[in-house]
Amino acid sequence: LDSLLKEMKNENVEVEERTTEEWLHSLLRNGGNISHDAGCASQNFQVEVNENLAKEGRKFFLDNFFMNIVNMFIGLYSILYLPNIARILDITGKSGSTHAAFQRYLSTLTHAIKWFKDSEEMNASMKQVLALHRAGSFRGQKVALEESGSKDIDKGITQLDMVVTQWGFIGPALVFNDIIPFYDKGSSEEGFIYVMYLVGKSLGILDQYNLCHGSPKQTKDRCRIMLKKVIQPRLRERDEISEEMTFHLLNGINVLNPLIMQEDFKLFIEKLLLEEKFEVENSSTIYTLYLFFFQKVLHMPGLCVLRIFMNNLLFYNIWLASKWSDFIYQGVKASEKKDLTIYDRFCQILNIPIFSVISVSAHLARKFRENIIHSKIQTGAYLGCFLALVFLKVQLAGS
C-alpha cells in the first residue's frame, strides 16, 4: 500500500493535465487495490473549504432538490450492479430486503441533505458515514479471509468503489441533463460539483482519483466515460445479486413514494442509463406517464413554479418519513412477502394525511410548550429583577 501511494504522489503529470482516459485507466488499474479511506490519514476532517463555492453548491442543491433526489436514486440504482459494492452490501445486509433497502435509502437521503446544509452538519455526517464504511469494509475483508484465507484490500471497500459511488450521487444529472432537465442549463453546477468533491475527500478519496477534482468540464467528461466503460457494461451483465438488490431498492422507494411503480420505473431508468430509445411497444400507461412527465412536463414554460412545488413536497415527504421511519419499517417488514394490491397502494397514500395530522399536531404542541416554558422563564426573570430592585430600594431608604 505504501509503495502504491508513493507511486501516486510521485506522478510527474498533474491531475489537471491528465486526459479523461488516463484518469480512468489509473483508477481501474490501481484504485481497486487501495483502501477507501487512504486519503483520511492526515486530514482528520480538517478539509479546507471554499465557503463561496460551497454556498453556491448548497443553493444549487436546494433549488433543484426534487430532481437532485431523482438523480441520486438513478445513480444509487446503477451502482448496485458493481460487483464489489453489491458484495459488501450483501454481506452487511443493507439491501437484501425491502425493509432494509427502505431504511438504507432514507438514511442515505438524510445524510445527503446534511452535506448541503453547512460545514458543521457535513463534518458530523462524514464521521458517521466513514465509520459505516470502515465497518463494512472490515466485514468484507473478514468474510474473504474466512472463505479463502486471504485478507486482501480489494475484498473491502476500495478507492474504485468510492469513486463509482460518487458517480451515483452526481453522474446522472451531469450526463443526462440534455435529456431530462435535472437543472436549468443556464445555472452553474460548479458549486454542486465542489460540495461532492469535499464529500469524497472527507471520506478518504485521493485527489488523483476524486471524480469531482478539477474543472466542471473534467468532472463531466469523467462521468461520461464512467457511464460508458464502467456502469453500462455491468448493467448489461445482469448479476443475480444486483438484480435482487435493485428489486428491493425499487420496493423501498415505493414505500416513500407510492406513485413509483417498480417495473415501469425500472424500465425507464435502464433505458436512460443504457442510452436506448425510450419508446417501447405495448408499454403500460404508467410508463407512458413517466415519459410524459420527464420529457414533456419538465420542459414546459413556468418550470420554476413546478420545481418549487415539487421541491417542497419532497422535503415534506422525507421529513414525514423520518418521523415515522420505525413504524413504516415494521409495517414493510411484516408485509414484505405480499404482493401490493391497489387497496394496499391506496392505504399507503391514505397514511400520508394521517401521519401529517399527527406529526404536525405534535410539532405545534412541542413549540407551544417551549414557548410557555420560555415565557415562564422570562416572567420569573422579570419578577426576580423587580424584587431585587424593591429590596435594594428598601435597603437604601433604611440607610
Disulfide bonds with the S-S distance in Angstrom:
none
